[in-house]
Structure formats: C-alpha cells, structure tokens
Amino acid sequence: MVRLQPDPFLNELTNMFERTTEKGSVWVTLKHSSDKSKVKINKMKTAGEKIEYRCLVRATDGKKTISTMVGQKDHSRFQSSYATILKTRMTALKKRERKDRRKTADSDKKQDPKKPSSAAKPSN
C-alpha cells in the first residue's frame, strides 16, 4: 500500500476512476485513526498528552491500493475536492424512477369497486 499526501492521492484516485470507467470498480474506505500503536496511545493517555486523531482514507481498484492521512486542518478542503471527484465520476448511475403519489392514489381508487350506499339497504 502506498501512502501519499492528500493532493497526489486525489490525483491518483482520479486516475483510478478513469481506468475503471469501462469495466471495474473502485473501493474507498475512510477510517478514524491516530496512526500510532495501542501501546503508544495508552502511554499518551496516562501521561495526559492530547492524541491527535486523523482520517485514514484508502482506495483500491483490486490491483493497486493507495492511502492518505488527512488531518483536521485539511479535512474540509480534502472533503470538498473528494466530493467533486465523486460527482464527476459517478455518471454510470441511473436516476431512480419515482411515482407521483397523486397518480398512484387516483389509480387505486379507480380500481376499487364502489361500495353500495347505506340508502340502498332494505331496513327491517
């Protein structure tokens, strides 16, 4: 797995999407991480030191795996660039067909047989 800086990671992610346009998939995972071992984290907690958590972002197309660590300062800029890439590359998705609620309600009423009115009933 190759660890890249955030900007080269986004460039390589764009290349992965381009390579898999005709056939293939790209999997992207995001994980909360401190990039330290559990032993170091426990020592830092007991010493009262503040642990800086980061976001580990991994992407793979089955052949090549890339990753990056995004800190709190760069998170909003990275997220907006990442969202832009996803919006431009998800062109193969089909729009969901939605039914109009009024049309379906009207068609259901037309299909139901009319109930006999209470005036037509013989009284005893």
Sequence and secondary structure as in RCSB ss.txt:
>XXXX:A:sequence
MVRLQPDPFLNELTNMFERTTEKGSVWVTLKHSSDKSKVKINKMKTAGEKIEYRCLVRATDGKKTISTMVGQKDH
SRFQSSYATILKTRMTALKKRERKDRRKTADSDKKQDPKKPSSAAKPSN
>XXXX:A:secstr
 EEE HHHHHHHHHHHHHHTSSS   EEEEEEE SS HHHHHHHHHHT     EEEEEEE SS EEEEEE TTTH
HHHHHHHHHHHHHH  S        HHHHHHHHHHHS     GGGS   
